[in-house]
Amino acid sequence: MPRVSRMGERQQADGTGVADGPDGPAGTGGRTTVEWALGTARRWGRMLRADLGTFASDPLPPMSRLRFLRRLPHGVVIVLGTYLTFGSVFLLTIDYRLTLGLGTSLGILQSLALVMALWRPLPAWWLSLAVGFVTAEAVRSAPDSILLPGSQHQMPWPWTQASLAAHALVLLLLALRVPGRISAEALVLTALVTYAVEGLQGASVYSPTGLLAVVVFATVTLLGTALRGRRVARTQLVEQATLTAEERARRTVLEERSRIARELHDVVAHHMSVISIQAQVVPHLVENPSAELRENVEGIRGNALEALTELRRVLGVLRSEQPGTAYGLGSADGTAPDAPQPTLDDVDALVDNVRAAGLEVSTGVTGRRRPLPPGVELSAYRIVQEGLSNALRHAPGSRVTVELEHSPEGVRVRVVNSRPTRTAPPSPGAGHGLLGMRERTTMLGGTLIATVTPPGGFLVEAFLPGPADGAERDGRPGAAEESTGRGAGRATGRGSR
């Protein structure tokens, strides 16, 4: 029995050994290599087809910020194209002895490719390469163009002077506007076509220009790629600097918000806690306190506790790293913040609280209520709250009416108070109430009216759009009147509110 070496056993075990076939020994490794080569060729073919078969390209970089100089490259290319048209027609018809019709057509097409490169560089490159190939074949087939009469000077071939200059400019414009890989692919394909025409076909009676042409094409391609890379790098640096500045500004805002949150926590929250504790102790300091005193003190304590709850929510908003959630309106996608937020369902409790403070308030709700985004619910509640607070501070003894009007387009909030019956005490307000209401309304795309009424009262009316289509919102009756016709009313009113 013949001995089998360990190497032979290993080769037979992993299938790399030699097997007898119908035509003799054949290795399986060769078939794998061929398949790999075919697969690689197919991948390269798909990549070339995707890269060189697209119309996409970057815009031509501007030469200057001045408007009248931005079209300077277009004018220069058009002038060069016109010059090359006449030069190419002259060379092809006079020096290379082509027919007038063929020479004129090739010259015009070559210049057309150059001008087309301003807008469609890849199709222009294909056209320029095709015209160069056809020109070389036409010149090679023309028997009368071997030598100039009475001269020993041989004519350039396969790239004529005009076609070489035009194709070089096309490659330059291509490299300025497409990635470097595509420019390299176009250069390699141009070199292969040049080699196929000059090296495989040949024409010894001409002065060969293939090597010179490839060197010129490679030079302009490298130049265009370098200029494009420099422009892209500069753009990326500007974008990075912009992002850095935005991040720096964002961090500054967050630091300021954190500072404000600390001040609110250390000062306001402390005093509100003291008020709540003192209000809880007051009934125990008075002998036989009346029911009215207990009720008022309990109201003070309840308001203090509610203010603490609201203050904690504001502190959470200030300390949040989402500046877009200002005023607690929720995130950009309309979702609610984590903390519980008051809604229109809490308006009745708010009104009862104000009534307990001695203000006469009546309410009214019209229309069928629809589900509203959390930001709209919260803003409507805050507008009612601010309107009632203004009436308490600036219109003592007045009658206040709160109206909520629901419609398919959204909700309308109306808070109007009558003429005050007593003189209002000095208010420490800084006029931020109306500003806050206007900011809330603007953020939600609504409208706000804040103006003095003819009887001497004050009106706050806001419309907050709901989840309706834009066309439906814009078609809402009276929208234009509120946004334009009543603009003067918004600027009036009591600035201390």
For each residue, the residues with C-beta under 8 A, 3 or more apart:
1:
2:
3:
4: 8 9 12
5: 8 9
6: 9 10
7: 10 11
8: 4 5 11 12 17
9: 4 5 6 12 13
10: 6 7 13 14
11: 7 8 14 16 17 18
12: 4 8 9 15 17
13: 9 10
14: 10 11
15: 12 28
16: 11 27 28 29
17: 8 11 12
18: 11 25 26 27
19: 25 26 28
20: 24 25
21: 24 25 26
22:
23: 26
24: 20 21
25: 18 19 20 21
26: 18 19 21 23 30
27: 16 18 30
28: 15 16 19 31 32
29: 16 32 33
30: 26 27 33 34
31: 28 34 35
32: 28 29 35 36
33: 29 30 36 37
34: 30 31 37 38
35: 31 32 38 39
36: 32 33 39 40
37: 33 34 40 41
38: 34 35 41 42
39: 35 36 42 43
40: 36 37 43 44
41: 37 38 44 45
42: 38 39 45 46
43: 39 40 46 47
44: 40 41 47 48
45: 41 42 48 49
46: 42 43 49 50
47: 43 44 50 51
48: 44 45 51 52 185 189
49: 45 46 52 53
50: 46 47 53 54
51: 47 48 54 181 182 185
52: 48 49 122 126 182 185 186 189
53: 49 50 122
54: 50 51 122
55: 120 122 123
56:
57: 120 121 122 177 178
58: 176 177 178 228
59: 177
60: 73 118 173 176 177
61: 176 227 228 231
62: 65 70
63: 69 70 72 73
64: 69 70 72
65: 62
66: 69 70
67: 70
68: 71
69: 63 64 66 72
70: 62 63 64 66 67
71: 68 74 75
72: 63 64 69 75 76
73: 60 63 76 77 118
74: 71 77 78 118
75: 71 72 78 79
76: 72 73 79 80
77: 73 74 80 81 114 115 117 118 169 173
78: 74 75 81 82 115
79: 75 76 82 83
80: 76 77 83 84 114 169
81: 77 78 84 85 111 112 114 115 166
82: 78 79 85 86 111
83: 79 80 86 87
84: 80 81 87 88 107 110 111 114 162 165 166
85: 81 82 88 89 107 108 110 111
86: 82 83 89 90 107
87: 83 84 90 91 107 161 162
88: 84 85 91 92 103 106 107 110 111 160 162 163 166
89: 85 86 92 93 103 104 107 108
90: 86 87 93 94 95
91: 87 88 94 95 96 160 161 162
92: 88 89 95 96 98 102 103 106 107 135 139 160
93: 89 90 96 97 98 99 100 103 104
94: 90 91 97
95: 90 91 92 145 148 155
96: 91 92 93 103 139 142 145 155 160
97: 93 94 142 144 145
98: 92 93 102 103 106 138 139 142 145
99: 93 102 103
100: 93 103 104
101: 104 105
102: 92 98 99 105 106 138
103: 88 89 92 93 96 98 99 100 106 107
104: 89 93 100 101 107 108
105: 101 102 108 109
106: 88 92 98 102 103 109 110 131 134 135 138
107: 84 85 86 87 88 89 92 103 104 110 111 162
108: 85 89 104 105 111 112
109: 105 106 112 113 127 131
110: 84 85 88 106 107 113 114 128 131 132 135 162 163 166 167
111: 81 82 84 85 88 107 108 114 115 166
112: 81 108 109 115 116 127
113: 109 110 116 117 124 125 127 128 131 166 170
114: 77 80 81 84 110 111 117 124 128 166 169 170
115: 77 78 81 111 112 118 124
116: 112 113 119 120 123 124 127
117: 77 113 114 120 121 124 125 128 169 170 173 174
118: 60 73 74 77 115 173
119: 116
120: 55 57 116 117 123 124
121: 57 117 124 125 170 173 174 177 178
122: 52 53 54 55 57 125 126 174 178 182 186
123: 55 116 120 126 127
124: 113 114 115 116 117 120 121 127 128 170 173 174
125: 113 117 121 122 128 129 170 171 174 186
126: 52 122 123 129 130
127: 109 112 113 116 123 124 130 131
128: 110 113 114 117 124 125 131 132 166 167 170
129: 125 126 132 133 167 189 190 193
130: 126 127 133 134
131: 106 109 110 113 127 128 134 135 163
132: 110 128 129 135 136 158 159 163 167 193
133: 129 130 136 137 193 197
134: 106 130 131 137 138
135: 92 106 110 131 132 138 139 158 160 163
136: 132 133 139 140 157 158 159 197
137: 133 134 140 141 197
138: 98 102 106 134 135 141 142
139: 92 96 98 135 136 142 145 155 157 158 160 206
140: 136 137 157 158 201 203 206
141: 137 138
142: 96 97 98 138 139 145
143: 146
144: 97
145: 95 96 97 98 139 142 155
146: 143 155 205 206
147: 151 152 153 154 155 205
148: 95 151 153 155
149:
150:
151: 147 148
152: 147
153: 147 148
154: 147 205 206 207
155: 95 96 139 145 146 147 148 160 206 207
156: 159 160 161 164 206 207 209
157: 136 139 140 160 198 203 206 207 208 209
158: 132 135 136 139 140 194 197 198 203 206 208 209 210
159: 132 136 156 163 164 167 194 209 210 212 213
160: 88 91 92 96 135 139 155 156 157 163 164 209
161: 87 91 156 164 165
162: 84 87 88 91 107 110 165 166
163: 88 110 131 132 135 159 160 166 167
164: 156 159 160 161 167 168 209 212 213 216
165: 84 161 162 168 169
166: 81 84 88 110 111 113 114 128 162 163 169 170
167: 110 128 129 132 159 163 164 170 171 190 213 217
168: 164 165 171 172 216 217 220
169: 77 80 114 117 165 166 172 173 220
170: 113 114 117 121 124 125 128 166 167 173 174
171: 125 167 168 174 175 183 186 187 190 217 220 221 224
172: 168 169 175 176 220 221 223 224
173: 60 77 117 118 121 124 169 170 176 177 224
174: 117 121 122 124 125 170 171 177 178 182 183 186 221 224
175: 171 172 178 180 183 220 221 222 223 224 225 227 228
176: 58 60 61 172 173 224 227 228
177: 57 58 59 60 121 173 174 228
178: 57 58 121 122 174 175 182 183
179: 182 183
180: 175 183 184 225 228 229
181: 51 184 185
182: 51 52 122 174 178 179 185 186
183: 171 174 175 178 179 180 186 187 221 224 225
184: 180 181 187 188 221 225
185: 48 51 52 181 182 188 189
186: 52 122 125 171 174 182 183 189 190 221
187: 171 183 184 190 191 217 218 221
188: 184 185 191 192
189: 48 52 129 185 186 192 193
190: 129 167 171 186 187 193 194 214 217
191: 187 188 194 195 214 217
192: 188 189 195 196
193: 129 132 133 189 190 196 197
194: 158 159 190 191 197 198 210 213 214
195: 191 192 198 199 200 210
196: 192 193 199 200 201
197: 133 136 137 158 193 194 200 201 210
198: 157 158 194 195 201 202 203 208 210
199: 195 196 202 210
200: 195 196 197
201: 140 196 197 198
202: 198 199
203: 140 157 158 198 206
204:
205: 146 147 154
206: 139 140 146 154 155 156 157 158 203
207: 154 155 156 157
208: 157 158 198 211
209: 156 157 158 159 160 164 212 213
210: 158 159 194 195 197 198 199 213 214
211: 208 214 215
212: 159 164 209 215 216
213: 159 164 167 194 209 210 216 217
214: 190 191 194 210 211 217 218
215: 211 212 218 219
216: 164 168 212 213 219 220
217: 167 168 171 187 190 191 213 214 220 221
218: 187 214 215 221 222
219: 215 216 222 223
220: 168 169 171 172 175 216 217 223 224
221: 171 172 174 175 183 184 186 187 217 218 224 225
222: 175 218 219 225 226
223: 172 175 219 220 226 227
224: 171 172 173 174 175 176 183 220 221 227 228
225: 175 180 183 184 221 222 228 229
226: 222 223 229 230
227: 61 175 176 223 224 230 231
228: 58 61 175 176 177 180 224 225 231 232
229: 180 225 226 232 233
230: 226 227 233 234
231: 61 227 228 234 235
232: 228 229 235 236
233: 229 230 236 237
234: 230 231 237 238
235: 231 232 238 239
236: 232 233 239 240
237: 233 234 240 241
238: 234 235 241 242
239: 235 236 242 243
240: 236 237 243 244
241: 237 238 244 245
242: 238 239 245 246
243: 239 240 246 247
244: 240 241 247 248
245: 241 242 248 249
246: 242 243 249 250
247: 243 244 250 251
248: 244 245 251 252
249: 245 246 252 253
250: 246 247 253 254 323
251: 247 248 254 255
252: 248 249 255 256
253: 249 250 256 257 323
254: 250 251 257 258 321 323
255: 251 252 258 259
256: 252 253 259 260
257: 253 254 260 261 318 319 323
258: 254 255 261 262 318 319
259: 255 256 262 263
260: 256 257 263 264 318
261: 257 258 264 265 315 318 319
262: 258 259 265 266
263: 259 260 266 267 268
264: 260 261 267 268 269 311 314 315 318
265: 261 262 268 269 311 315
266: 262 263 269 270
267: 263 264 270 271
268: 263 264 265 271 272 311
269: 264 265 266 272 273 308 311 312 315
270: 266 267 273 274
271: 267 268 274 275
272: 268 269 275 276 304 307 308 311
273: 269 270 276 277 304 308
274: 270 271 277 278
275: 271 272 278 279 300 301 304
276: 272 273 279 280 301 304 305 308
277: 273 274 280 281
278: 274 275 281 282
279: 275 276 282 297 298 300 301 304
280: 276 277 283 297 301
281: 277 278 284 285
282: 278 279 285 286 289 293 297
283: 280 286 289 293 294 297
284: 281
285: 281 282
286: 282 283 289 293
287:
288:
289: 282 283 286 293 294 297
290: 293 294
291: 294 295
292: 295 296
293: 282 283 286 289 290 296 297
294: 283 289 290 291 297 298
295: 291 292 298 299 356
296: 292 293 299 300
297: 279 280 282 283 289 293 294 300 301
298: 279 294 295 301 302
299: 295 296 302 303 353 356 357
300: 275 279 296 297 303 304
301: 275 276 279 280 297 298 304 305
302: 298 299 305 306 353
303: 299 300 306 307 353
304: 272 273 275 276 279 300 301 307 308
305: 276 301 302 308 309
306: 302 303 309 310
307: 272 303 304 310 311
308: 269 272 273 276 304 305 311 312
309: 305 306 312 313
310: 306 307 313 314
311: 264 265 268 269 272 307 308 314 315
312: 269 308 309 315 316 339
313: 309 310 316 317 328 337 339 341
314: 264 310 311 317 318 328
315: 261 264 265 269 311 312 318 319
316: 312 313 319 320 337 338 339
317: 313 314 320 325 326 327 328 337
318: 257 258 260 261 264 314 315
319: 257 258 261 315 316
320: 316 317 323 325
321: 254
322: 325 331
323: 250 253 254 257 320 326
324: 331 332
325: 317 320 322 328 329 330 331 337
326: 317 323 329 443
327: 317 378 379 382 436 439 440 443
328: 313 314 317 325 337 339 341 378
329: 325 326 374 375 378 379 440 443 444
330: 325 334 335 336 337 373 374 375 378
331: 322 324 325 334 335 337
332: 324
333:
334: 330 331 373 374 375
335: 330 331 374
336: 330 341 374
337: 313 316 317 325 328 330 331 341 374
338: 316
339: 312 313 316 328
340:
341: 313 328 336 337 374 377 378
342: 346 350 377 378 381 382
343: 346 374 377 378 381
344: 347 369 372 377 380 381 404 411
345: 348
346: 342 343 349 350 381
347: 344 350 351 363 381 384 402 404
348: 345 351 352 363
349: 346 352 353
350: 342 346 347 353 354 381 384 385 388
351: 347 348 354 355 361 363 388 402
352: 348 349 355 356
353: 299 302 303 349 350 356 357
354: 350 351 357 359 361 388 391 392 400
355: 351 352 358 359 360 361
356: 295 299 352 353
357: 299 353 354 392
358: 355
359: 354 355 388 391 392 398 400
360: 355 398 399 400
361: 351 354 355 388 399 400 401 402
362: 399 400 401 402
363: 347 348 351 401 402 403 404
364: 401 402 403 404
365: 369 403 404 405 406
366: 403 404 405 406
367: 405 406 407
368: 406
369: 344 365 406
370: 406 408 466
371: 467
372: 344 376 377 380 410 411 464 466 467
373: 330 334 376 377 466 467
374: 329 330 334 335 336 337 341 343 377 378
375: 329 330 334 378 379 443 444
376: 372 373 379 380 410 411 444 464 465 466
377: 341 342 343 344 372 373 374 380 381
378: 327 328 329 330 341 342 343 374 375 381 382
379: 327 329 375 376 382 383 440 441 443 444 462 464
380: 344 372 376 377 383 384 404 411 413 462 464
381: 342 343 344 346 347 350 377 378 384 385
382: 327 342 378 379 385 386 436 437 440
383: 379 380 386 387 413 415 437 440 441 460 462
384: 347 350 380 381 387 388 402 413 415
385: 350 381 382 388 389
386: 382 383 389 390 433 436 437 460
387: 383 384 390 391 400 402 415 417 460
388: 350 351 354 359 361 384 385 391 392 400 402 415
389: 385 386 392 393 433
390: 386 387 393 394 395 417 433 458 460 494 497
391: 354 359 387 388 394 395 398 400 415 417 458
392: 354 357 359 388 389 395 396
393: 389 390 424 427 429 497
394: 390 391 420 424 427 458 494 496 497
395: 390 391 392 398 400 417 418 419 420 424 457 458
396: 392 420 421 422 423 424 425
397: 420 421 422
398: 359 360 391 395 417 418 419 420 421 457
399: 360 361 362 417 418
400: 354 359 360 361 362 387 388 391 395 415 416 417 418
401: 361 362 363 364 414 415 416 417
402: 347 351 361 362 363 364 384 387 388 414 415
403: 363 364 365 366 412 413 414 415
404: 344 347 363 364 365 366 380 411 412 413 414
405: 365 366 367 411 412 414
406: 365 366 367 368 369 370 411
407: 367 410 411 412
408: 370 466 468 472
409: 465 466 468 472 473 476
410: 372 376 407 446 463 464 465 466 468 473
411: 344 372 376 380 404 405 406 407 463 464 466
412: 403 404 405 407 461 462 463 464
413: 380 383 384 403 404 460 461 462 463 464
414: 401 402 403 404 405 459 460 461
415: 383 384 387 388 391 400 401 402 403 459 460 461
416: 400 401 453 457 458 459 460 461
417: 387 390 391 395 398 399 400 401 420 457 458
418: 395 398 399 400 455 456 457
419: 395 398 455 456 457
420: 394 395 396 397 398 417 423 424 456
421: 396 397 398
422: 396 397
423: 396 420
424: 393 394 395 396 420 427
425: 396
426:
427: 393 394 424 496
428:
429: 393 432 433 496 497
430:
431: 434 435 495 496 497
432: 429 435 436
433: 386 389 390 429 436 437 497
434: 431 437 438 450 493 495 497
435: 431 432 438 439
436: 327 382 386 432 433 439 440
437: 382 383 386 433 434 440 441 448 450 460 462
438: 434 435 441 442 448 450 490
439: 327 435 436 442 443
440: 327 329 379 382 383 436 437 443 444
441: 379 383 437 438 444 446 447 448 462 463 464
442: 438 439 445 446 448
443: 326 327 329 375 379 439 440
444: 329 375 376 379 440 441 464 465
445: 442 465 473
446: 410 441 442 462 463 464 465
447: 441 462 463 479 482 483
448: 437 438 441 442 460 461 462 490
449: 459 460 461 462 482 486 489 490
450: 434 437 438 458 459 460 461 489 490 492 493 497
451: 458 459 486 489 490 492 493
452: 456 457 458 459 492 493 494
453: 416 456 457 458 459
454:
455: 418 419
456: 418 419 420 452 453
457: 395 398 416 417 418 419 452 453
458: 390 391 394 395 416 417 450 451 452 453 493 494 497
459: 414 415 416 449 450 451 452 453
460: 383 386 387 390 413 414 415 416 437 448 449 450
461: 412 413 414 415 416 448 449 450
462: 379 380 383 412 413 437 441 446 447 448 449
463: 410 411 412 413 441 446 447 476 479 482
464: 372 376 379 380 410 411 412 413 441 444 446
465: 376 409 410 444 445 446 468 473
466: 370 372 373 376 408 409 410 411
467: 371 372 373
468: 408 409 410 465 472 473
469: 472 473
470: 473 474
471: 474 475
472: 408 409 468 469 475 476
473: 409 410 445 465 468 469 470 476 479
474: 470 471 479
475: 471 472 479
476: 409 463 472 473 479
477:
478: 481 482
479: 447 463 473 474 475 476 482 483
480: 483 484 485
481: 478 484 485 486
482: 447 449 463 478 479 485 486
483: 447 479 480 486 487
484: 480 481 487
485: 480 481 482
486: 449 451 481 482 483 489 490
487: 483 484 490 491
488: 491 492
489: 449 450 451 486 492 493
490: 438 448 449 450 451 486 487 493
491: 487 488
492: 450 451 452 488 489
493: 434 450 451 452 458 489 490 497
494: 390 394 452 458 497
495: 431 434
496: 394 427 429 431
497: 390 393 394 429 431 433 434 450 458 493 494
